[in-house]
Amino acid sequence: LDIKATSMPGDLSQWIMKHYDQEMSQIDIPDKGKIPVDAESVHRIWGLPNKGKKVCFKV
């Protein structure tokens, strides 16, 4: 399955934030399990690159 999304519906964003466990860095899916939020899982699920040039940004 090759899905390339350019945006995310607001309801999905809110659901993810509600179920995100910041201390464990994972999304808890009720009665289903957990999805780790790390470089490898983000790459595998969303297809975003996790190697190559570093991105510099200021907070």
ChimeraX attribute file (.defattr): number of C-alpha atoms within 10 A of each C-alpha:
attribute: neighborCount
match mode: 1-to-1
recipient: residues
	/A:1	4
	/A:2	7
	/A:3	8
	/A:4	9
	/A:5	8
	/A:6	5
	/A:7	6
	/A:8	8
	/A:9	7
	/A:10	9
	/A:11	9
	/A:12	10
	/A:13	10
	/A:14	11
	/A:15	12
	/A:16	15
	/A:17	12
	/A:18	11
	/A:19	14
	/A:20	19
	/A:21	15
	/A:22	10
	/A:23	6
	/A:24	10
	/A:25	13
	/A:26	16
	/A:27	19
	/A:28	17
	/A:29	13
	/A:30	8
	/A:31	6
	/A:32	7
	/A:33	8
	/A:34	15
	/A:35	15
	/A:36	15
	/A:37	16
	/A:38	11
	/A:39	12
	/A:40	14
	/A:41	14
	/A:42	15
	/A:43	14
	/A:44	11
	/A:45	12
	/A:46	12
	/A:47	14
	/A:48	13
	/A:49	12
	/A:50	14
	/A:51	9
	/A:52	6
	/A:53	7
	/A:54	7
	/A:55	5
	/A:56	5
	/A:57	5
	/A:58	3
	/A:59	2
